[in-house]
Amino acid sequence: MKMFVFHGKAPNFGDDLNRWLWPKLLPDFFDDDGSTLFLGIGSIIYDNHPQHAKKIVFGAGYAGYTALPKIDNTWEFRFLRGKKTAEILGLPDELAVGDSGILIRLVEMPDYEKKYDVSFMPHFESAQYGSWPEICDRLGINLIDPRWDVDRVLEHMLSSRLVVSEAMHGIIIADALRVPWQAIRPLDPNHHAKWLDWASVLDVDI
């Protein structure tokens, strides 16, 4: 079974969580056999996965980044990120459990000292533009760059008293690790749907 991970123009904390989390929870489980795909963390329910490959959905969501996939017997849904995904795909609400990133709760994390009153994480696309280090430094806010490796992001997150994030997985993981958070509306409206999908399971009006 091959783990499917989205590759963008830059590294991204949310997508990179897959390679960090699943080997810890499922050691020696994955290989490069693309005849079965594991769709874990991310908006990765696409219509362009290999037609004949088995697709096992384990907490992924649909965000409209591609056309709707044709749901046939090559799809196996263990659980979905949110109620919006279930509705769009015509699947039962009971499958909407939450983003599988919350399983980070099963990983023992270091106990970091709270060094930052406020940390800000932009979306990985926004991080490529603007002068975020200079702006955050001027405002006395700690910057968490979503392009950093996962361990560094988690260290800064767990060292924060509040995480403010435009990146959805900045909020999902902060929430899972019980770090207070404040969400920021994504600059790109194409990213709004996935936030509403995640929030729908928690009955949060975001």
Secondary structure, DSSP 4 states (H G I P E B T S, - for coil): -EEE----SS--HHHHHHHHHHHHHSTT---S-TTEEEE-SSS---S-S-TTSEEEEES----SSSPPP---TTEEEEEBS-HHHHHHHT--GGGB---GGGGGGGS--------BS-EEE--TTGGGSS-HHHHHHHHT-EE--TTS-HHHHHHHHHTBS-EEESSHHHHHHHHHTT--EEE---SSGGGHHHHHHHHHHHT---
